Amino acid sequence: MSQHTLAFIAIGSNITPFEQIPQALDWLRHLPESSLFVESSWYRTLPWGMVEQPDFVNLVVGLKTCLSPHSLLGETRMIESRLQRVRREKNGPRTIDLDILLFGDRVLAEPDLHIPHPGLLVRDFMLIPLIEVAPDAVHPVRGRPVRTLTGQIRHRQILERLPGRGESAPFGSNP
């Protein structure tokens, strides 16, 4: 691989999540010019937005990638399509949801792609798993490690950490 960037992706599902998430992880492991290097614990969370739906399972993974942010977005959308993600209603039930949280130190604000993800600092189900795997990752707008930004959380939806799921050491730590 040529020059790689560290990217972090939030994964969520509330339609057969224990089938969908492993499939999404497998697809992510096989992305071109990329390697999945860390996976957070899995968390059961309350739905965001539309609350009359099943609870979600959420986690964050880290990728080393040579893809551009837009190419990575295209790949994640292709994975969502393969797993039959249907966008009927905003924040409705879904088989899989893949959101790019951080892409190195890039900042993008485009109609189809916002990096860092706008919900990262306000939704615990995005920030807490990211802190678990990359506490020293720097938020490119705030210029501070993500572990110092928990005071920004406005929406606390984590119900529980699911045992035996993910549970990898933070990137850069010794096992």
Salt bridges, closest charged atoms under 4 A:
ASP26 OD1 - HIS30 ND1 3.63
GLU39 OE1 - ARG29 NH2 3.79
ASP55 OD2 - ARG44 NH1 2.52
GLU80 OE2 - ARG85 NH1 3.36
GLU80 OE1 - ARG87 NH2 2.50
ASP97 OD1 - ARG85 NH1 2.91
ASP97 OD2 - ARG94 NH1 3.18
ASP99 OD2 - HIS117 NE2 3.91
GLU110 OE1 - HIS70 NE2 2.56
ASP136 OD1 - ARG147 NE 2.77
GLU160 OE2 - ARG44 NE 2.76
GLU167 OE2 - ARG161 NH2 3.99
